[in-house]
Amino acid sequence: MEHPIKPQETLNNQVVLNTKRSLWKEIYKNRALYLFISPFYILFIVFGLFPIIFSLYLSFQKWDGIGQMEFVGLKQFKYLISDSMFWQAVGNTFIIWFISTIPMLCGALVIAFLLNAPFVRAKGFYRSAYFITNVTSIVAVTIIFKSIFGNQYGLLNYILTIIGLEPVKWLDSTFLVKVVIASMVVWRWTGYNAIIYLAGLQAIPTDLYEAAKIDGANTRQQFFYITIPLLRPVILFTILMTTIGSMQLFTEPQVLLGNTGGVGGAGMTITLYMYKQGFVDNQFGYAAVVSWALFVIIALFSLLNWKIFDKAGAR
């Protein structure tokens, strides 16, 4: 026996139908405006949303990029857990992140504090000079750093031999090669973060510094008791962005060391490993699995950074 439709349910259905009709009328009425903004959404769907969905689908397939796809389910995810090379890439990435992030953000904060000081002249020039490192070609920077840290004919080893020291094989050491990659990250991103910190410093009221001077606070005390606490949201932003960027490090190790990651894979990062699996070994399904693992790592590590920094600021 069929139940009769209740009056309230009929009314709700009619409201929904009327809302949809009015929505389509508004879209048709403003079709010219939607036409102007449609390129962004079309490009986002084609180059943003579709690759994400396809990579998720691809992670359950075994595919060499040419032949027929073979559904393997969760086998590639299970293999990832036991893949020693992947976990080595994860460890390399975290080590590079650690030895690059601390000096980079500390140096950027000091530079921003000095640029914001009233006694500094030609501030516009210094801002441009520090920021230009970020817009320089990464490939060109990597080639220059490769010539500086070269094992045989590097500029740094030449200076060491002049002062009577033994040359160092930077690119043949499992640890020093990470230092070389980290130095490139520091050189490139310190100025960028300094500009962000400078914008945050300029938003701090000058009355606080003037009141601190009247109370007898010196520059160091102003820096640690006024600047750092009020700049905490900006510092958190730079930490999160640096974390995301460091986890996706690719060009520096790839140009410096090639697709193998150097001696013993010491310079193999997660993104470089993903690239190697997809475009060198033609294992596109497994490369998609690595990409989703990278997404999870970035999300969890960013959340951890945010929680730690938020608790430290609340104390």
C-alpha positions, 0 to 999 in steps of 0.5 A: 500500500502506497503512503500518501505524500504529506503536505509538509513534504510536498511543500519542501519539495516545492521550495527546493524546486523553486530555489533551483529554478531561481538559481538557474534564472540568475545564472542565465541572467548573469551568463556574460559574467560567468562566461568571463570567469569560466576560464579559471574554473575550466583550467582548474578542472582540467589541470587541477581537479582532474589530475587529483582524481586520476592519480587516486584512480591510478594508485589502484592500477599497475600501469607503465604509461603505454599499455593496458592498466591492471587493477591491483587494489591495495597491493602497491600501498602495502608494498610502499610500507615495506619499501626501504628506498621510500623510507630512505627518501622520507628520512632524507627529506626530513633531515634536509628540512631540519638543517635548512629551516632553522637557519633560514627562518632565524636568519630571515627574522633577523634580516627583517628586524634590521630592515625595519630598524629606523637607522637603515637607509635605502630599504627599498634596495635591500628588499629587492636584493634579498627577494631577487634570490627567490625569482632566480632560476632554480636550475641556474642556482643549482648549477652555480652551487654545483660549481662551488661544492664540486669535489675536484674543481669546486670553488670552496675546495680551491679556497680550502687548499689555498689555506692549507686544508684538505679538499672535501668531497661534498657530493660523495658524503651521505651527510654533506650532500644534504648540507649542500642541498639545504644551503641552496634552500636557505639561499633561495628562501631566506629573502622571501621569508624576510619580506614576509616577516618585514610586512608583519613587523610593519603591522606592529604598532610603534607605540609598543616599542616607544613605551618599552624604550621609556621603561628601559628595554634594550633592543634585545628585550624588545625583540624577544618580548614584543616582536616575537610574540606579536609576530607569532601568526606570521612565524607559524605561516612561514613554518607551515609554508616552509614545511610544505615546500621542503617536503616537495623538494625536487629541482635542487637534488635532481639537477645536482645529483641526477635521478639516482639521488647521488651516492647511496641515494643520500640526496633522494627526496620524496618528490624525486623518488616519485619522479623516478618511479613514474618517469624513469622506471615507468611505474606510474601507478606506484608513483601515484601511491607515493604522491598520496603518501606525500600528501598524507605526510605533509598534512600530518607534519604541518598539523604537528608543527601547528600544534607544537607552535600553538602550544609554545605560544600559549605558554 
